Every structure is written in C-alpha cells, then in structure tokens.
C-alpha cells in the first residue's frame, strides 16, 4: 500500500486540513487545539509547524495577545496569510531548528504533531527554550511511541501509509528531552493505544482522506458509503469553523492528565514544559 500510495498521490500536495479530512481526524485535531488553547489568553504565542493557519486563528479567538505561526511548507503559509488576516496574527516560512526570533520573545510556544517529523528535534527543543521568556510554556504533542510501533511492526500496517514519522517518543523520552531546558514538565494523553484492528482502521481512514482529496469523484462515493453512524469515523469532511469548535468535540477525544502510577498508554502524548 505504501507503493500504491506513492503512485496515486505522486506530485500532489498533502491536503490542507480545511479542505478535506475524516471525522475521527477532525476529532483528534480539535481535541489537541482545544487543549493548547487553554494556555494562550493574554499571551504572545508562537505556533511551530502551523500548517494552513487554522490553529493560529483559533488562538486569537481564545484571547491570545498575538500569534506568530511558522511552517516550512510554503503553500500552507501562503494559504494562512490569505485566509486569516487579523491584527496580531501573522505567518511566515521558518525552520523549527533555527527560529528567527530574539531570545525571550514569546510567552507560549505550541507545537502540534510536528516534533516526530523534525530531524534535529534536540535543536528544536533548545530553540523553543531560547525564544521563550522565563516562566514561558511549551505545549508539544506527538504520537506515543507504543501506538506508532504497533503500526510499524506489522507488515500490513507499516506498508499501509503515505507518509511516515522520522522518529517517535514516549513519555520518558520527552521528559529526558526537555529536562535540560525546562524547570518542570507535566504530561497528558489523548485517546488510548489502539488495538491491531484500531490501528488498521486509522490507516484506512487516512488513506480514504487522500483519495477523497485527490479524486473528488471518488471522494463523493467514499462520503456516500460512510455517512451512517457505523462508518462515520471515516466520513470525509472539512474541519469545522472556529465558532462551532467547542461543541463538536466528543468526550473520548478530550485530553486528560497522565497520573503517575496509573497504567494507561495514550495514542498521543502532550508535554507542557515551563521554562
């Protein structure tokens, strides 16, 4: 399937999340952004790997003083600059390992599902610490290593992908990574480690997202076949408008604190680190 994915989508840009995704991914996305938004009120915020700019716009509606979003993907940055134009919100092309800002610039840095794609992730964390003010907060989410490995150890699952992570982390990895640069860190989770069938289902949903975006006619068929409640997790849909954001989040996608001694393996882990 990896080979098939490369053939089907060769030369096509990955979709902006506003244009097409699937219901379960929408729930994961708004759950993560809803959690990150708790830290932004009255703050100068930087979002690393901002994608198409949806998150930055959300943070402004939640009371951020300013938001500076950055991404390596030029098309996404252009989209963000055109789509979200408001006072205090800006977007630019940047390299996460060499942030183009002075020391102690931001109150909060948010990085949603990006560190797993950054080759120089140690440099990224160091740069985050450098540009954060004393007392500033880094909110960083990433797929849990245990969940990622479940997808990588099976021949079927590891080949049922279009894109891959560079590396993955667990809670101990993230704790070790931030310890030299931050005085304290708390950890949170979203979802639970999937079963084999759950991981396969997640892969299939991702594949249907690419089909629906790249081939609209096929996307209409996928949408028709997945419109009932049984198949809704794979139903193609756009990310909801910000004004509908909070009421659409289903409970099982909420982010929860990871309590020491309680054995649970989340699908996604968050570190909230204070400088």
C-alpha positions in Angstrom: 0.0 0.0 0.0 2.9 2.3 0.6 3.9 1.9 -3.1 0.3 2.3 -4.2 0.1 5.5 -2.2 3.2 6.9 -3.8 1.8 6.1 -7.3 -1.7 7.5 -6.6 -0.6 10.7 -4.9 2.8 11.4 -6.6 3.1 15.1 -7.4 0.1 16.1 -5.3 0.3 18.4 -2.3 -1.0 17.0 1.0 -4.4 18.5 1.7 -4.9 21.5 4.0 -7.0 20.3 6.9 -9.8 22.8 6.0 -10.2 21.2 2.6 -10.7 17.5 3.5 -10.1 15.1 6.3 -12.1 12.4 8.0 -14.4 12.6 11.1 -12.0 10.8 13.5 -9.1 13.0 12.5 -11.3 16.1 12.9 -12.0 15.0 16.5 -8.3 14.4 17.2 -7.3 17.8 15.7 -9.9 19.9 17.6 -9.1 18.0 20.8 -5.5 18.9 20.6 -6.1 22.5 19.7 -8.8 22.9 22.3 -6.2 21.7 24.9 -3.5 24.0 23.6 -5.9 27.0 23.6 -6.1 26.8 27.4 -2.7 28.4 27.6 -3.0 31.4 25.2 -5.2 34.0 26.8 -3.3 37.4 27.0 -0.1 35.7 25.8 2.3 36.3 22.9 2.1 32.9 21.2 4.3 31.1 18.6 2.9 28.1 16.7 5.6 25.9 15.2 4.5 23.9 12.1 1.3 26.0 11.9 0.2 24.3 8.7 -2.6 26.1 7.0 -3.1 28.6 9.9 -6.3 27.2 11.4 -4.8 26.9 14.9 -3.4 30.5 15.0 -6.8 31.8 14.1 -8.4 29.8 16.9 -5.8 31.0 19.4 -6.7 34.6 18.6 -10.4 33.9 19.2 -9.4 32.4 22.6 -7.8 35.7 23.7 -4.2 35.5 22.6 -2.4 38.9 22.6 -0.6 37.9 19.3 0.1 34.7 17.4 3.1 34.2 15.1 2.7 31.0 13.0 5.5 29.4 11.0 6.0 26.4 8.8 8.4 25.0 6.2 5.5 24.3 3.8 5.4 27.4 1.6 1.9 26.6 0.1 0.4 26.3 3.6 2.0 29.6 4.8 0.6 31.4 1.7 -2.8 29.9 2.4 -2.7 31.0 6.0 -1.6 34.6 5.1 -4.5 34.9 2.6 -7.2 33.2 4.7 -6.5 34.5 8.2 -5.9 38.3 8.1 -6.4 40.0 11.5 -4.5 42.3 13.8 -1.9 40.4 15.9 -1.8 37.3 13.7 1.0 36.6 11.2 2.5 33.7 9.4 5.9 33.1 7.9 8.2 30.4 6.5 10.7 29.1 9.1 12.9 26.3 10.1 11.9 24.9 13.5 15.6 24.2 14.4 16.6 27.8 13.7 13.9 30.0 14.9 14.3 33.6 13.5 13.5 35.4 16.8 15.4 37.1 19.6 15.8 35.5 23.0 12.8 35.7 25.4 10.3 36.7 22.7 7.2 34.5 23.5 5.1 33.6 26.4 3.8 30.3 24.9 5.1 28.0 22.1 2.7 25.4 20.6 3.8 22.5 18.5 1.0 20.1 17.5 2.1 16.8 15.9 5.4 18.1 14.5 8.4 17.0 16.6 8.2 13.5 15.2 8.9 15.0 11.7 11.9 17.1 12.8 15.3 15.5 12.2 17.1 17.9 14.6 14.5 17.6 17.3 17.0 18.4 20.1 17.9 21.7 18.4 14.2 22.4 18.1 13.6 22.0 21.9 16.7 24.1 22.6 15.4 26.8 20.3 12.0 26.8 21.9 13.6 27.3 25.3 15.8 30.2 23.9 12.9 32.2 22.5 10.6 31.6 25.4 10.5 34.1 28.3 11.3 33.0 31.8 8.2 31.3 33.0 7.1 30.7 29.4 5.4 27.4 28.4 6.0 24.9 25.6 2.9 22.8 24.7 4.0 19.9 22.4 2.1 16.9 21.2 3.3 13.8 19.4 2.2 10.3 18.7 3.0 7.9 21.5 5.8 5.5 20.6 3.9 2.4 21.7 1.0 3.3 19.4 3.4 4.1 16.5 5.3 0.9 16.9 2.1 -1.1 16.7 1.6 0.3 13.2 5.2 -0.3 12.3 5.8 -3.9 13.4 3.1 -5.5 11.2 3.9 -5.9 7.5 0.4 -4.9 6.6 0.2 -1.8 8.8 3.7 -0.5 8.1 3.0 -0.5 4.4 -0.5 1.0 4.6 0.9 4.6 4.7 1.5 7.5 2.5 3.9 9.5 4.8 6.0 8.3 7.8 7.3 9.9 11.0 11.1 10.4 11.3 11.1 9.2 14.9 8.7 8.6 17.8 8.8 9.3 21.5 7.3 8.0 24.7 6.8 10.0 27.9 10.2 9.1 29.3 11.8 10.2 26.0 10.0 13.6 26.2 10.9 14.0 29.8 14.6 13.4 29.1 14.5 15.7 26.1 13.0 18.8 27.9 14.8 18.4 31.2 18.0 20.3 30.3 16.0 23.3 29.2 12.8 23.5 31.3 12.4 23.5 35.1 9.3 21.4 35.2 7.1 19.4 32.9 3.6 17.8 33.1 2.3 15.1 30.8 -1.1 14.5 29.2 -2.7 12.0 26.9 -5.3 11.8 24.2 -7.1 8.5 23.3 -5.6 5.1 24.1 -3.1 2.9 22.4 -5.0 1.3 19.5 -5.6 -2.4 19.1 -4.3 -4.0 15.9 -7.7 -3.6 14.3 -7.9 0.0 15.6 -4.5 0.8 14.1 -5.6 -0.7 10.8 -8.8 1.3 10.9 -6.9 4.5 11.5 -4.6 3.7 8.5 -7.6 3.1 6.3 -9.2 6.4 7.3 -6.0 8.2 6.4 -6.0 6.5 3.0 -9.6 7.5 2.4 -8.7 11.1 3.2 -6.1 11.2 0.4 -8.5 9.5 -2.0 -11.3 12.0 -1.2 -9.0 15.0 -1.6 -7.1 13.9 -4.7 -10.0 12.5 -6.6 -13.2 14.4 -5.8 -15.5 12.0 -7.8 -14.1 9.0 -5.7 -14.5 11.2 -2.6 -18.2 11.6 -3.2 -18.5 7.8 -3.3 -16.5 7.5 -0.1 -18.7 10.1 1.5 -21.9 8.4 0.5 -20.7 5.0 1.8 -19.5 6.4 5.2 -22.4 8.7 6.0 -24.1 6.4 8.6 -23.1 6.3 12.2 -21.4 2.9 11.9 -18.9 4.3 9.3 -18.8 7.9 10.5 -15.2 7.8 11.7 -14.1 7.5 8.1 -16.5 10.1 6.7 -14.8 12.8 4.7 -15.5 16.3 6.0 -13.9 19.7 6.4 -12.5 21.0 9.7 -15.4 22.9 11.4 -15.5 26.7 11.6 -13.9 28.1 14.8 -17.3 29.3 16.1 -18.5 25.6 16.1 -15.3 24.3 17.6 -16.1 23.6 21.2 -19.5 22.0 20.9 -18.3 19.4 18.3 -15.6 17.7 20.4 -16.7 14.3 21.6 -15.7 13.2 25.1 -13.4 10.4 24.2 -11.1 12.8 22.3 -10.6 15.1 25.2 -7.0 15.5 26.5 -6.5 14.1 30.0 -3.7 14.3 32.6 -1.4 11.3 32.9 -1.4 10.4 36.6 1.8 8.7 37.9 1.2 5.1 38.8 -1.9 4.8 36.7 -1.2 2.4 33.8 -2.6 3.8 30.6 -0.9 4.1 27.2 -2.4 7.0 25.2 -2.4 7.3 21.5 -1.0 10.8 21.6 1.1 12.4 24.4 1.5 16.0 25.4 4.3 17.7 27.3 3.6 21.0 29.0 7.0 22.3 29.9 7.7 25.5 31.9 11.0 27.4 31.5 
